[in-house]
Amino acid sequence: MSEEKMMNETPCPRVSFDFTGRFLIPVYILVFIVGLVANGWGLKSQLQNWRKLKIINVFVLNLGLADVLYLLTLPFLVVYYFMGNKWIFGEVFCKITRFCFNVNLYGSIGFLTCISVYRYLAIVHPVKVMGRITLTHSVMISVIVWLLVSVQSLPDTFFPKTYRNNTEKCFLTTDNVHVEDYLKYSLGWTLTGFCIPFLITLGCYGHVAVVLWILKRTDKVLKQRSLKLLLILILLFSVCYIPYHAFRNLDLWSRVLKKQGICYKWYNGVYIARQISRVLVCLNSALNPLVYLHGNEDIPAQLRQQLQQVCQMLINRFLSNPSRRRSAPTVDEL
């Protein structure tokens, strides 16, 4: 039974749609495989060129670290939902797992915002600003982002993640007793962790798009890379982040109303949308590596080079294998 369905003390009918395990298990497995491979390759490419590390690469590197932090917790969540929402790893590790999810979510938003601001400064104010921003500044900004995200996410760990001392549960938010306080916390969290960074990102890339459209002499490669990165950010925010925050707060509000004995027909729809938004938000760890390809000038070339090396290696191995040549059918055999 999920946290949204722990409403025995209210007269409202409970939602009977159990989408959590059905949707999250296959998505978690897919995101774990794709995300770990993509982020692992991206981090490897970054670390191999550590001496050539640029300002934007520092933000991309931290974005990958935030993804890996969350991806490593997915196997435990798969076990949880596979066992019918039965948590066997203890309440402390439950809170650590949820903390990693929140740090990944808001860390991703924070570093995507940093990338957007840097792109804005590089394109709109290249002469005034770019000479004054150094690699040290980007490292300091990254540390500040990690600290802010951790401070924002830390209060979540003080809310109960179990139901009436039942340590076999691991809630994403909290139990029904503390839902009013969690709603207030969630609204403030949404404002500082999502809305403000989203508006900054929107403003930066909106201005960048206008500048690139007006300046016809702008380098075509730079224009294409910037517009592709803009589309990726729009995809991430519209698919992963906006639905999650909207339906998280609506779901918490519906739980508060249910606790007061107020029932509406839209509760079921909110519950279903909430489960779908949980599926969508975890996709960000698999989609973030797209930023590697369009936020870094070197990585696409490295990817093409590595693919060519792999293809050449496979061809050479096939041609140099005598058993394959002997086993090939001759004209007489055909």
WOZIPE-V904205 format. One record per backbone hydrogen bond with DSSP energy under -1.0 kcal/mol. NH is the residue of the N-H (numbers start at 1). CO is the residue of the C=O. Records with the same first field share a line. If there is no record, write none. Layout:
NH: CO + CO
This chain:
5: 2
6: 3
7: 5
10: 7
19: 17
23: 19
24: 20
25: 21
27: 23
28: 24
29: 25
30: 26
31: 27
32: 28
33: 29
34: 30
35: 31
36: 32
37: 33
38: 34
39: 35
40: 36
41: 37
42: 38
43: 39
44: 40
45: 41
46: 42
47: 43
48: 44
50: 47
53: 50
58: 54
60: 56
61: 57
62: 58
63: 59
64: 60
65: 61
66: 62
67: 63
68: 64
69: 65
70: 66
71: 67
72: 68
73: 70
74: 71
77: 73
78: 74
79: 75
80: 76
81: 77
82: 78
83: 79
84: 81
85: 80
86: 80
87: 168
94: 90
95: 91
96: 92
97: 93
98: 94
99: 95
100: 96
101: 97
102: 98
103: 99
104: 100
105: 101
106: 102
107: 103
108: 104
109: 105
110: 106
111: 107
112: 108
113: 109
114: 110
115: 111
116: 112
117: 113
118: 114
119: 115
120: 116
121: 117
122: 118
123: 119
124: 120
129: 125
132: 129
138: 134
139: 135
140: 136
141: 137
142: 138
143: 139
144: 140
145: 141
146: 142
147: 143
148: 144
149: 145
150: 146
151: 147
152: 148
153: 149
154: 150
157: 154
158: 155
159: 156
167: 165
169: 166
171: 161
182: 178
183: 179
184: 180
185: 181
186: 182
187: 183
188: 184
189: 185
190: 186
191: 187
192: 188
193: 189
194: 190
195: 190
196: 191
198: 194
199: 195
200: 196
201: 197
202: 198
203: 199
204: 200
205: 201
206: 202
207: 203
208: 204
209: 205
210: 206
211: 207
212: 208
213: 209
214: 210
215: 211
216: 214
218: 215
223: 219
224: 220
225: 221
226: 222
227: 223
228: 224
229: 225
230: 226
231: 227
232: 228
233: 229
234: 230
235: 231
236: 232
237: 233
238: 234
239: 235
240: 236
241: 236
242: 237
245: 241
246: 242
247: 243
248: 244
249: 245
250: 246
251: 247
252: 248
253: 249
254: 250
255: 251
256: 252
257: 253
258: 254
259: 255
260: 256
261: 258
262: 257
267: 264
270: 266
271: 267
272: 268
273: 269
274: 270
275: 271
276: 272
277: 273
278: 274
279: 275
280: 276
281: 277
282: 278
283: 280
284: 281
286: 283
287: 283
288: 284
290: 287
291: 288
294: 290
295: 291
302: 298
303: 299
304: 300
305: 301
306: 302
307: 303
308: 304
309: 305
310: 306
311: 307
312: 308
313: 309
314: 310
315: 311
316: 312
317: 313
318: 314
319: 315
320: 316
325: 321
326: 322
327: 323
334: 330
